[in-house]
Amino acid sequence: MGEKITDGQPRTYFDCDKCPAFCCAIYERVQVTKRDVNRLAKHFGVSYEAAEKRYTKIDRSSGERVLRRKQDTIFDEVCMFLDQEKRGCTIYHARPAVCREYPARSRCVYYDLLQFERNQQDDVNVLPLVQITFREVKEK
């Protein structure tokens, strides 16, 4: 048998095409950097200022610059760049760094949850709705 040739990348255990876009929905904010805004400006052929105004805003609670959100058919709100029918990113090649890095491992916990619930319910169409709630934990 011949030598196995690989690309050196770790094997992934999730398929974003089979996910309802949990990562685009359950996080209240997607932080963007100046580089991310520049990438959006170039993608849409607009100035940095226009991209910043159209596609981002300042989050009141954190003071961070974040992507704008819109109403969704499944979750309350999602990233403004999510295609709600295909459940995919409409700016994939121009997406922010935080989205490029996600999930930064070979497994996606939301995809694992989705598969687990579908197996438990014996229903390939079941969709667990997930909401992340943050709270401050005080040390003792």
Wavefront OBJ file of the C-alpha trace (Angstrom):
o trace
v 0.000 0.000 0.000
v 1.279 3.495 -0.860
v 2.029 6.351 1.472
v -1.021 8.260 2.732
v -0.822 11.940 1.816
v -2.574 14.461 4.049
v -2.724 18.235 4.160
v -1.493 18.314 7.754
v -4.795 19.721 9.027
v -6.563 18.093 11.987
v -9.652 16.071 11.148
v -12.880 17.928 11.877
v -15.888 16.294 13.466
v -18.600 18.730 12.394
v -20.325 19.879 9.234
v -21.426 23.527 9.232
v -23.753 22.815 6.291
v -25.854 20.617 8.592
v -26.098 23.177 11.417
v -28.764 25.885 11.881
v -25.952 28.425 12.507
v -25.835 28.328 16.282
v -22.591 30.350 16.314
v -24.243 33.158 14.293
v -27.229 33.292 16.641
v -26.522 32.469 20.259
v -23.734 34.960 20.852
v -25.153 38.389 21.630
v -22.256 40.113 19.917
v -19.547 39.426 17.347
v -16.634 41.734 18.044
v -14.951 43.286 15.013
v -11.549 44.904 14.678
v -10.420 47.695 12.365
v -8.984 44.996 10.116
v -12.391 43.287 10.006
v -14.101 46.549 9.044
v -11.482 47.084 6.325
v -12.201 43.593 5.004
v -15.941 44.361 4.912
v -15.301 47.678 3.164
v -13.212 45.992 0.493
v -15.759 43.172 0.090
v -18.635 45.598 -0.471
v -16.593 48.213 -2.345
v -17.308 50.993 0.131
v -15.197 53.247 2.353
v -14.097 52.199 5.816
v -16.482 54.777 7.310
v -19.424 53.496 5.266
v -18.712 49.876 6.252
v -18.386 50.829 9.903
v -21.712 52.693 9.823
v -23.693 50.128 7.778
v -22.468 46.855 9.225
v -21.304 47.553 12.782
v -22.315 49.368 15.935
v -20.963 49.971 19.429
v -22.326 47.460 21.950
v -23.734 49.395 24.909
v -22.827 46.860 27.574
v -19.240 46.159 26.510
v -18.269 49.263 24.538
v -16.944 46.979 21.768
v -17.505 47.484 18.054
v -19.708 44.563 16.937
v -21.557 43.333 13.861
v -25.165 44.401 13.571
v -27.892 41.804 14.051
v -31.327 41.172 12.539
v -34.503 39.267 13.409
v -34.419 35.544 12.595
v -36.915 32.855 11.705
v -35.496 30.363 14.248
v -33.640 32.321 16.917
v -34.570 35.783 18.200
v -31.704 37.508 16.407
v -28.735 36.518 14.249
v -25.764 38.114 12.564
v -26.946 40.419 9.790
v -24.897 38.416 7.281
v -26.620 35.071 7.892
v -28.678 33.740 4.976
v -31.769 32.583 6.862
v -32.845 30.055 4.250
v -29.505 28.348 3.661
v -28.286 29.061 7.233
v -24.894 30.092 5.897
v -22.653 33.135 5.928
v -23.177 35.552 3.057
v -19.755 37.163 3.585
v -17.749 33.997 4.218
v -14.546 35.277 2.580
v -14.890 38.651 4.322
v -16.028 37.358 7.728
v -14.446 38.760 10.928
v -11.413 37.159 12.560
v -13.454 35.771 15.462
v -15.611 33.861 12.959
v -12.538 32.657 11.052
v -11.062 31.212 14.238
v -14.241 29.493 15.424
v -14.317 26.820 16.773
v -10.484 26.660 16.966
v -10.598 22.897 17.539
v -11.584 19.773 15.695
v -15.011 19.610 17.353
v -17.871 22.086 17.619
v -19.840 21.749 20.850
v -23.038 23.066 19.227
v -22.811 20.543 16.404
v -22.214 17.789 18.986
v -25.305 18.967 20.906
v -27.348 19.006 17.702
v -26.302 15.453 16.802
v -26.849 14.230 20.369
v -30.410 15.605 20.512
v -31.265 14.284 17.070
v -30.070 10.831 18.118
v -31.897 11.002 21.472
v -35.137 12.141 19.858
v -34.692 9.740 16.919
v -35.565 12.685 14.674
v -33.097 14.111 12.154
v -35.121 17.334 12.006
v -35.242 18.196 15.712
v -33.637 21.538 16.509
v -32.577 22.256 20.085
v -32.758 25.987 20.777
v -29.726 27.142 22.711
v -29.255 30.380 24.599
v -26.061 31.417 26.334
v -26.476 33.486 29.472
v -23.467 35.085 31.103
v -23.311 35.949 34.762
v -20.585 37.112 37.050
v -19.245 34.523 39.488
v -17.698 35.880 42.647
v -14.785 34.081 44.213
v -15.132 32.866 47.805
l 1 2 3 4 5 6 7 8 9 10 11 12 13 14 15 16 17 18 19 20 21 22 23 24 25 26 27 28 29 30 31 32 33 34 35 36 37 38 39 40 41 42 43 44 45 46 47 48 49 50 51 52 53 54 55 56 57 58 59 60 61 62 63 64 65 66 67 68 69 70 71 72 73 74 75 76 77 78 79 80 81 82 83 84 85 86 87 88 89 90 91 92 93 94 95 96 97 98 99 100 101 102 103 104 105 106 107 108 109 110 111 112 113 114 115 116 117 118 119 120 121 122 123 124 125 126 127 128 129 130 131 132 133 134 135 136 137 138 139 140
